[in-house]
Each structure stands twice: as structure tokens, then as C-alpha cells.
């Protein structure tokens, strides 16, 4: 997590951030590690490219990890967010 749990308050409260990071995301990471145990480590996007063929354990847990990792990096504390603007593409 690139910021403290309380950094997104009052928009997202600390208990919600802790549950999502320490429980939900941690479970996805543990399960994708278990599902790929014994395999070569690959970047998550490469792993997800073949997720349908790899089966539900990889698809669901890899997708859950990817979505949460994306979530953490796309959100920002208010003070930091005020200094950013959408890209030209948006």
C-alpha cells in the first residue's frame, strides 16, 4: 500500500482499507501463489493473459490480486490528488 490506511479518509475509512488490503487482497495473493506453486514466476499481466486456460484458481485469484493492486495505485490521498489531472486520453 503506497500510503497509510487512513490517507483516503473521509472518502474511504481506515477499517475498510485494512479489510481490503490485509484480508481480501492478502487472500488473493496467497491463493494465486498456491495456484502457481512450482511454476516459474511471471508478471501478473502475463499470467492473466492465459487465465481462462489456466483455470478458475488462477483466473479468480490472479484477477483479484490485479484488481486490488490497480485499486491501490489509482487512488491517492486528497492532498496528492488535488495536484493531478486526467490524461489527455481521458
Secondary structure, 3 states (H helix, E strand, C coil): CCCCHHHHCCCCCHHHHHHHHHHHHHHHHHHHHHHCCCCCCCCHHHHHHCHHHHCHHHHHHHHHHHHHHHHHHHCCCHHHHCCCCCCCCC
